[in-house]
Amino acid sequence: MVSDKFSNVVIRLSVTSISLSAKLCNKLDEIKYEKGFSSRSEVVKDALKTYLSE
């Protein structure tokens, strides 16, 4: 588990590792820069939240 501290709030996150093709990594990078995400992880988290909420 990883803990982030933000405004006296501790958020516990699980770390998951995935392997992706270079093509998918490049697409993640494109989305990251186009949408202003801070990392590939943020892109993946946003995509999963969207997918799982449908």
Secondary structure, 3 states (H helix, E strand, C coil): CEEEEECCEEEEECCCCCCCCHHHHHHHHHHHHHHCCCCHHHHHHHHHHHHHHC
